[in-house]
Amino acid sequence: MNNNHYNNSLGIGVGNSITSYPLTLEQKTAFAFVGILFIFLGLLIVRCFRILLDPYSSMPSSTWADGMDGLEKGTFEYALA
C-alpha cells in the first residue's frame, strides 16, 4: 500500500514530499499592484482621520475675494456692466 496520498485541491502532499507552485509573472504583477493599492488605501485612511480630527487646519485662510483689486466684496455684478 502507498502512504503518499496527495490532496490536489490544496496542493499539499500528505507524505514526505510537498508540492510547490511557483508564481508566474502575471501573478507577481497582480500581487504587486494589489500591494500598491493597499498602501494607497492606507495613506488615504490616515489622511481622512487627520482631517476628521482637525478639520480647520486643512482649510485655506484666504477667500475667493482676496484677489479683487478696487472692488468691494459683493459688487461683482456691477463690475460686469
Secondary structure, 3 states (H helix, E strand, C coil): CCCCCEECCCCEECCCCCCCCCCCHHHHHHHHHHHHHHHHHHHHHHHHHHHHHCHHHCCCCCCHHHHCCCCCCCCHHHHHC
